[in-house]
Amino acid sequence: MRWKDWDLNLKVRLLGEGLINVLFWMFFPFMAIYFADSFGKGIAGALLILSQVIGVLANVVGGYCADRFGRKRMMLIASAVDGIAFVVFALANSPWYHSPVLTFICFSALGVSSSLYLPASHAMVADLVEPKHRNEVFAVFYTMVNITVVVGPILGGIFFFKYRFVLLVAVAVLSLLLTVAIGWYIRETVPRSEGSSGFPKEKKLPWHRFLLAELKDYRVILSDRNFMLFILAGILVAQTFMQLDLTVAVYVKEEISRQTLFSFGDWSVRTGGAEFFGWLLALNGFLVALFTVVVTRWVNRLPEGRVFITSSLLYGLSMLVFGSSTALWVAVVGMVVLTVGELAVVGIQEGFVFKLSPENMRGQYFAAASLRFSIGRAIAPLAIPVTAWIGYRWTFILLGICAFISAWVYQLLFRRLNRMSKGNDIPVAQGRDTLEKGIS
């Protein structure tokens, strides 16, 4: 699908969100460092957990709001909340006033607005793009995000700690401009019905009844043992890659001093601390953006079980590497190992959820699958206060063990699927060809 064929809605969003994401990644990865310095590791971990729980609750109603009130309206509200939050965020870190508590409130508000914005944003792509082109359009947005992950942290390592107020003012201005652009250029795309409100009749439920209906669906999903093993393994392994902007950020800032990364004759590059952490995140984003398609094509030829297990083992190994030394190149190797683990599964996870889910409940299964990340991110900040109790080395060892246990749970899952396949004990909704792949 060529750029000139894109709907104006998508063009405005891609350009606007791209600029916002660059600035977003200039401060977001460093917030764990900020809160740890401001409140101490124990309180910082508790606050980060609280902000994630708030985001999870907002995510539950995000899809409902996008259907009930419209894509444009929810994106407009979320973008406006972003702009206001960034204005207050900047004031709380200005030369005249400094308030870590107000900063945390703004940080949490940004998490809520993101949970309201993203479901509407994704639904808008589905509304506007034909099925045969959707993956391509989503891939462009995904690539844009990874490009911003490359650029943002590098710049953030410089600007966040030295020019934080100016950075936050710039984000606030761009967020408010994006709000104006959404209101002026973007049109509503939610499918209409013959109801008086124009929105689908089946979505017109009070929010509390909607939540009860969602909980009933989740109860059915939670009775699926195969799927629950998949969720459990995902939550365990999430404790590793979720540490990139948490424990790894604080560890690099506190423990990895300024060192020579490489030298050539009289010329050398020296880095360390928060600046080096920005380079590490940029390395991760660069590798993901460059190799996702190639690696996905390759792993598609392999049994899914082996891929998931290998990915968890690599995640665990990366944690052990990070905790083994404070040398720059050891941290670089740890990041490369972690990124390979990420690349192995990034292209097959959604397809595997599709194959596990019954046809009439695929939407709910995909929503439930996101619990791997939402619950994982809610638990992950616990690692920050743990470092104050047992030190970084043992914390990274514990994180590695979580990933290794995840690999074992994946092994149990695929052995179970293999037995079901061989015994013809396969749920009607699940593809037999998928289950037969197993881990052999």
N, C-alpha and C positions, 0 to 999 in steps of 0.2 A: 504494500500500500504506500503510494508516494505521498510526499509531504503536501503537495498541492491538493490532494484528495482528502486531506484531513479536515474534519469539521472545525470551525472557528473555536468552538468550546475547547477542543483538545489542544489547539495551538496556543491559545491564551494560557491554559493551565500548564502546559509543558514549559513555556518560557518563564512564566511567573513563579511556578513551583521550583524550577531549576535555580533561579536567583535566590529564592528564600532558603533552599536546601544548602547552598554553599555557605551562607551566613549561619544557618542552623548548626552545621557540622563544625563551625568555627568555635562554638561554645558548648554544645551538648556533651561531647566526650569528656570535657573537663569539669563537669558539674560535680562528679563524685569527689574530685580533688578539692573543689571549692567547699563543699559541705563538710568534708573531713577536716579541712583546715579551720573552718568556722565553728563547728560544733563538737569536733572529736569523732573518732571512728564509730563508737557505739551509737551515739545519737544520729550520726549521718546515716548509718545502716538502717536504723528504724525509720527515719524520714523517707529514705528512698523506697523502702518497702511500702510505706503508707501511700506515697505518690503513685506507685504501681498498682496498688489495690484500688485506688480511686479511678485510675485509668481502665482497669479491668471492668469495674462496674459501669463506667461510661460506655465501654465497648459493647456491653450486652444490649444496650438500647440504641447504639449507633445505627445499626441496620434498620431497625424499626422506624427510627426518626427519618431516615433517608426515604423510606417508602411512604410513610404517613404524611410527612410535611414537604417532601420534594428534595431533589438533589441540590438544586441551586440554593434553596433557602438554607439548608443545613451547611453547605459550603460557605455561604455568605456569613451566617452566624458564627461558624467556627473561625473563619478568617478574621472577622471583627474582634472576636475574643482574643485571638492571637495578637492582633495589633495593640489592643488595650493592655494585655498582659505584658507585652514587650516594652510599652511606654513605662509602666510601673516598674518593670524589671530594671530598666535603665535608670530610673530615678532612685531605686534602691541600691544602685552601684555607681552613683554619681559623685563628683568631687565634693558635693555639699551634704550628702546624706548616704549612709551605708547601713543596710539592714538585711542580714542573712535570713531572718524569719520571713520578711516580705519577699525576698528572693525565692524562698522555698514555695510560698503560696503561688507566686507567678509560675514557677516551674511546674507545679501540680496543675495549674489552670491550662498550661500548654499541653499537658498530657491528656486532659479531658477534651480539649478542642481537637486534638489530633484524632482521638477516638470517635469524634462526631464527624470529622472531615473525611477520613479515609474510606468508610463504607459508602458514603455518597459519591466520592470521587471514583471509586472502582465501579460502582453501579452505573455511573454516567458513561464510562467507557463501554460497558456492556450494552447500554441503551443506544449508543451512537454507531458502534462498529459492528459490521457483519461478523458472524462466528468465524469465518475463514481468515479474517484479518485480526481478530482480537489478540491472539498470542503475540503477533508481531507488534501491535501497538503497546501492549503491556510490557513487552521486551524493551521498547524504546524508553518508556518511563523508568523501567528497572535499570537500564544502562545509565540514564541521566542521574539517578540516585547514586549509583556507584562512582560516577565521575565526580559528583560533588563530595563523596566520601574521600576521594583522592585529594582534591584541592582543599576542602574545608579544614581538616585537622592540621595540615601543614601551616596554613595561615593562622589558624586558631592558636597554635603553639606560640605564636608571636603576639597576636593582638589580644587574646583573652586576658592574659596576665598583665599586659602593659597598657592596653587601650580599651579596656572592657566597656567603659561608658560609651565611647564612640561606636564600638561594634554593636552594642545593643540598640543605640539610637538608629543606626543604619538598618538593623533588622526590623525595628518598629515602623520606620518609614516605608520600607518595602512591603511589610505585611499590610499596612493600611492602603497602600497603592494597589496591592493584589485584591483587597476587599472591594475597592472601587472598580477594578477591572472585571471582577466576577459580577458585580451588580450591573455594570454597563454593557458588557460584551457577551456574557454567557446567558443562554436561555435554558429554561426548564426542560428536562428530558424524561422525567418519570412517566411511565406508561399511563394513559388516561383510561377511565372507564365511563360508563354512562351515568354514574352517580352525580349528585348535584355538586359535590366538591371537586369532581374531576379526578380524584385519586381512587385507586382500586378499593372496592367495597370491602374485600376481605381483610384489608389492613386497618380498617377503621375500628380498632379495639382500644378501650382505655388502656393506659400503660400498665396498670397492675394486672389486668387480664392477659395482656400480651406476655408479661413476665411469667405468669402461671402456666401459660401454654408452652413457653420456652422450656420451663423447668420440667414439664411432663415429657417433652421430646428428649431432653437430656437424660431423663430417667431411663428411657428406652435405650438410648445410646450407651449409657453406663452399664447396661446389662450385656453388652457385646464384649466378651472376654478378650477376643483378639484385638479389638480396637482399644480397649483399656490397657493392654500390654503395650501397644504402640504409643499411647499417651504417656504412660509411666516411663518408658524408655526415653521419650522426647523430653520430659521434664528433667530427668536425671542428667542427660547430656547437655541440656540448656544451661546447667550450672557452670559449664566451661565457657562456651562462646559468649554468654551473657556477661562474663567478667571483663570483656574488652574495655568497656567504659566504666567499670567499677573497680574491682581489685587490681587488675592489670594497670589501670590508669594511676591509682594511688601508689602501687608498687614501683612503677617506673619513675614517678616523680620523686619518691622518697629514697629509693635504694640505688638507682642507676645514675651515678654521677656523670658529669661531663667528661667524655673520653674521646679519643681519636677513632672515628668510625673507619676511615681508610685514608691512606696518604699516597701521594705520587711525587717522588722527589721532594722538593721543598714545599709542595702544596698539600694540604691535608684538610679534612672535614672533621670538625669536632662538634659533638652534640651530646645531649643527655637530658634527664629530667623531663619536664612537660613538653619541651620542644621535640625531644626524641620520640615521645609517645605519639605526637602528631604525625611524625614520619612513619611510625609503625602502623597506625590506622590507614594512612595513605597507601602503604604497601599492600595491606589487606584489600582495600577498595580497588586498587590497580589490578591485582591478580584476579579478583573476582570478575571485574569488568572485561578483562582480556581473555580469560580462559573458561568462563562458564559454558559457552556453547560447545567448545571443543570437548571439554571433560564430560559434559552431559551426553553427547553423542557416543563417547567411548563407554561410559558406565551403563548406558542403555543396553549394551550387549551382554552385560554380566547379570548373574542372579541377584535380585534385589536384596535378599538376605545378606549376602556377602558384602554388598555395598554399605548397607546400614551398619553392620557390625564393624567393618573396617573404618568407617567414618568415626564411630564412637571411640575406637581404639586410638585413632589419630588425635582426636580431641583430648583424650586422656594423656597421651604422650606429650602433647604440646604444653599441658599444665606442668608436667614433670620437668620439661626443658626450661620453662620460664623460671621455675623455682630453684634450678640447679646452680645458677650463676648470675652475677650482676654485670657480666660483660655485655657490651652492645651487640656483638654478633650472635651471642647465645639467644638474646631476646629476638633478634631477627629470624633465627632458625625456628624458634618457638612459634613465631607468627606465621611463618611459611607452612609449618606442619599443621597448625590450626586451620589455615586457609585451604589447604588440600582437603582436610576433613570436611570443611564447609562445601567446597566445590563438588565433592563426591555425591552429596545428597541434594543439593539445591535444585537440581533439575528433575528429580524423581519423586520427591516427597508428595507433591500435589497429586501426581498420577497414582501413587500408592493409596492415598486416601480415597480417591475416586473408585479404585478397584475394591476396596474394603466396604464401601458404603452401599446400602440398598438404594435402588434407583429413586424411590419415592421420598428418600430422606437425605439426599446428597447435600442439600444446602445446610441442614442441621449438622451433618457429619463434618463438613468443612469448617463450620463455626466451632464445633467442639474440638476439632484438630488444633485450632489456634490456642487451645488451653495449654498445649505444650510450651508455648512461648509466653503467654500471659501469666500462667502460674510460675513458670520457670523464672521469669523476670521479677515476679513478686518475691520469690525466695532468694534469688541471687544476691541481693545486697547484704544478706546475713554474713557473707564471707568477709566483708569489711571489718566489722567488730571482731570476728574470729581471728583476724590477723593480729589484733592487739592482745589476744589471749595466748595464742600458740605460735605466733610468728608467721612470716610469709612462706617459708619453706614447707612447713607442715600444712598450711592452708592450701597450697598448690597440690600437695600430695593428696589431701582429702578430695579436692576437686577432681583430680585425676582418677581417684577411686570411684567417684560418682559416674564418670564416663565409662569406666571399665564395667561397672555394674549394669550400666545402660546397654553395653554390648552383650552382656549375658542375658538381659531381658529380651533383646532383639532375637537372640538365638532361641530362647524359649518360644517366642512368637512364631518364628518361621518353622521350627520343628512341629509346632502345633498345626500350622497351616499345611505342612507336608503330610502329617497324619490324616488330616481331614480330606486332603486331596486323594490320597491313596485309598482311603476308606469310603470315598464318595460321599462323605459327610460334609457337604459344602452348602452353605446358605444359598438360596436361589439368587439373591441379589449380587453375589460375589462371582467374579469371573474365574472359571476353573483354570484357564490358562495362566492367570496370575499366581494362583496358589501353588500350582505345579512347579513354578520356578524355584521356590524354596531357597535353601542355603547350600544345596549340594554342589 
